């Protein structure tokens, strides 16, 4: 009879009768698989967007030909013509850029110029209005430039440029002007013929771009004595390539068309170049990124597994009499075992499929909403639903669900047939805790924290790669030890904390005692919440520390907010006054530069400024305050290149004299080779140029930068204005977005864990049905019964949250010390707001989790419950 037992039909019937309980586990699985799906889709969007941003400068070219400028004079015009003459080549575009002073009245400034594309596939700019310029005297502007200069198609702008006499670059004379004549300043009027978009921000670092015919740009570059050689060619083919590899025949043809002077050119597709450049920017750590992404998925699934296990324990406890009756009528242990696993598999398939749909929908909604946040980078409008984003969440979701149901399935097989005739309380699933668990957990905790300490030490002493490995391994081992030993101490901690409220009444005392009745289940549930809170706190702490460290690094990288470099020394004071008078600018300092001999090395640049004014302007005032008369600031790299160290004396020799200075090491690159204005006066000659550095208050850096550009444009002479603060603000925005996403994703783990609190309280109610009835019979009111379960839920949630916060802070600081050491000095932070929010949410959720079990408890009549036997 047992062989013909209808296992599948029984399973479906059981599931119909337990829909409510299975919904809780299904929600946990749904959230977990949705989390995995969103993570995989987000990873694809991040990789794709980064790739597209890197590839933006190469537009839609088929092939990129690159010649290393360090070994050659670049790619000559004859090489360009030879490539263009090859069969199958539709168009060739040298990658060139030129800078000129472009103005519309008092608006404008130095601007990047690019050539009009020989083929639409060869330019990152996309024409949106008007037409491309076709002759001298015409120009097309990117949207940002047109808006800043307040011009439209048909308007005119003026270009100021300097034309040098022929032979200027080759002249060996100390004063080429005396031999060849003075350079001439030329002003030209250009008509705006078109407006173009820069969808992937290829020219963002230049504040936009202007486009002129290639012949015009070549003529301007030829008039410049120090223009950079052409090192890259973009090639569009008659028949676009269908693969990511350049065919061998095409590669040989392109390399053969180049003259010997072009050097060992490489021929790659845009895909290959973009992948290579992206790897350079990320340090080639694609594997680290993959592990980083999938770690979040593993966390969610681990916590979901705990919730699923508790859910099936509840189901087994509820079905004790049913399972016993099935044993009486012929079902064997194996069939009951398979029935529970089949139920888990069906639940896993349905919930995982729903999670994949929900995750894809959330990712699509995110892409639709993202443009309203003006992230500064173009994102795809629709998700790319790869097979990995469907198959992996489904496989993992079902697998984790089935694995989590193994222990409850074994419990179902241990229900004796006689339990149907003489029912008893549901099994508590108690187990003796052996000494082996204690020993193993202690060793894991001690060894793990030792590894964590070693990792931190390695990370802070120049070995961040090995340090990160040791820290992650040690932290994971320590955390495993904490989780493994939780059943030994966590219920006692909960009872200890419960002692604070035990005096408030009998309901609170009963709740505290209940946390100790089944320590294994209490520990499992609180541990699930502990894992989620630990990780959220760890990432919040790491995020806050990373933000502070990033701010410090950005301050060192961009120590001043705005700089203006006058093209003529005669207009320095006018430019200085214009910058200082701009709204939003609080302090300014004049920084004078000259070429000297430093520590025996010729043609070295040093800068001089008043230390007091410098400290008021830069964002790293403590570094500027180290500059005193008789000293020179050098970065460690600069000092090493000159064989100098902190405290060494070195000589600075210039046209005006020499001065001995003491080396002071600084961490701010732009402050390297900085001396005081008084020391500079002792060595400076006529060959000097000055910049104006300015500090911005809390205003919008981009808006103040535009105001400074407009103010400088109104004074005589041209000045090149840069806004490092605007670039730093973009970096900060990116850091905030990324860290916010990380913490938000991990918060999902807490939500999943809170479902487990509800399940634990439900199982507790089932096990204590007769006990609750007895308490009701001797006078415990419904409100007191509800209060008992509420206190129990808050204790379980509160203990997990508090311990998670403590561990999260430790791991977060350790991780910051290890991983952020690459950035320089690490700043440690405590995210008090996040911690308070997590604790409050855990306590409130623990309270709400007791509502459903409490309703079940108070609905049972004391007489009916006592009459079970």
Secondary structure, DSSP 4 states (H G I P E B T S, - for coil): -GGG--HHHHHHHHHHHTHHHHHHHHHHHHHHHHHHHHHHHHHHHHHHHHHHHHHGGGTT-SEEEE--TTTSS---HHHHHHHHTSTTEEEEEE---EEEEEEETTEEEEEEEEEPPSSGGG-S-EEEEE----STTEEEEEHHHHHHHT--TT-EEEEEEEEPPTTTTT---S-HHHHH---EEEEEEEEEEEEEE-TT-TTGGGTS-EEE-HHHHHHHHHT-TTPPPP-EEEEEESS--SSSS--HHHHHHHHHHS-GGG-S-EEEEHHHHHHHHHHHHHTT-HHHHHHHHHHHHHHHHHHHHHHHHHHHHHHHHHTHHHHHHHHHTT--HHHHHHHHHHHHHHHHHHHHHHHHHHHHHHHHHHHHHHGGG--SS---SS----HHHHHHHHHHHHHHHHHHTHHHHHHHHT--GGGGTS--PPP-------HHHHHHHHHHHHHHHHHHHHHHHHHHTT-HHHHHHHHHHHHHHHHHHHHHTHHHHHHHHHHHHHTTTGGG-HHHHHHHHHHHHTHHHHHHHHHHHHHHHHHHHHHHHHHHHHHHHHHHHHHHHT-SSEEEEESSGGGHHHHHHHHHTSTTEEEEEEEEEEEEEETTEEEEEEEEE-HHHHHHHSS-HHHHTT--TTEEEE-HHHHHHTT--TT-EEEEEETTEEEEEEEEE-S-GGGTTEEEHHHHHHH--S-EEEEEEEEE-SS-HHHHHHHHHHHHHTSSS-EEEE-HHHHHHHHHHHHHHHHHHHHHHHHHHHHHHHHHHHHHHHHHHHHTHHHHHHHHHTT--HHHHHHHHHHHHHHHHHHHHHHHHHHHHHHHHHHHHHHGGGGSS------HHHHHHHHHHHHHHHHHHHHHHHHHHHHS-HHHHHT--
